[in-house]
Amino acid sequence: MDWQGQKHSEFLMQILLVVFAVVAFAVGYAIESFQMMMLIYASGVFLTALITVPNWPFFNRHPLKWLDPSEADRHPKPQATAAASKKKASKQK
Amino acid sequence: MHSFVYRLNTLVTFAAVILAVLCGAASFLDAFNSPSVRAHAEVIKFNRFRKQLSGNDEVSLTLNISMDLRSLFTWNTKQVFVFLAAEYETSKNSLNQISLWDYIIPDKDHAKFQAQVANKYPLIDQGSNLRGKKVEFVLHWHVMPWTGRMIEGKMAVSNFYLPEAYT
């Protein structure tokens, strides 16, 4: 997922879980069935997991722009030999 | 939100916390239930009234019990445990409570009934004080919920006097 996708996923997860909990409580209280409340909430948790946890493509609509390989070549990493010659100079003193 | 396992962990934790809140809310609403229980119990006959070899009195009786406990049931009630206690006073103990009969009521449909039963558990005194004793029947109930606090209650039902002599 990209950064936007992660934000959307977290937001969706929180909203969906709370909504399912409220609906489950209301329905369970109205029809006087504790079992129904648990059933609705459990299926809500499962559904939310299905929507928000896997890396779906709609979470990747703002893909990150990584640096071009050719641009990276122009700024090479510093070499280890330069550090070794510096040490030799200070020791001789 | 950086990996599948991270998101799964967040979801499971949040779902568990919300579940705890749901159960707390369901149990909280139970406190607003104001029940009205009706019950009646009377002794039909004394099957046996004797003094055991140990010196303790023992009574066996046949009871006629009827009750209506439907108002105790809420949506959060798993079962109601009800028992009938015989209470009396002696010189040794200011209060003796002996359970004579109990029953588990699984749902509201079974909560209103009438039964004629012999006592499940014998009425045995600590000593030999029961002749001519005044005994009170008290119905106790424990409302056991699916989640949360168990609620207890009781109601005095009737009085009776034991025979003056052993049968």
Contacts between the chains, C-beta under 8 A, distances in Angstrom:
chain1	res1	chain2	res2	distance
A	1	B	1	6.9
A	6	B	1	3.6
A	6	B	2	7.2
A	7	B	1	7.6
A	9	B	1	5.8
A	9	B	7	6.4
A	10	B	1	5.4
A	10	B	10	7.4
A	13	B	7	7.4
A	13	B	10	6.9
A	13	B	11	5.7
A	13	B	14	7.0
A	14	B	14	6.9
A	17	B	11	7.5
A	17	B	14	5.8
A	17	B	15	5.8
A	17	B	18	5.7
A	18	B	18	6.8
A	21	B	18	4.8
A	21	B	19	7.9
A	21	B	21	7.4
A	21	B	22	5.7
A	24	B	22	7.1
A	25	B	22	5.9
A	25	B	25	6.4
A	25	B	26	7.4
A	28	B	26	7.7
A	28	B	75	6.6
A	29	B	26	8.0
A	29	B	29	7.4
A	29	B	75	6.5
A	32	B	74	7.8
A	32	B	75	4.2
A	33	B	75	6.4
A	34	B	26	6.9
A	34	B	75	5.4
A	34	B	76	5.8
A	34	B	146	4.8
A	37	B	22	7.1
A	37	B	26	7.4
A	41	B	18	8.0
A	41	B	19	7.0
A	41	B	22	6.6
A	45	B	11	7.5
A	45	B	15	4.7
A	48	B	11	6.6
A	48	B	15	7.8
A	49	B	8	7.1
A	49	B	11	5.6
A	52	B	7	6.5
A	52	B	11	6.7
A	53	B	4	6.3
A	53	B	7	4.6
A	53	B	8	5.2
A	53	B	11	6.1
A	54	B	4	6.7
A	55	B	4	6.7
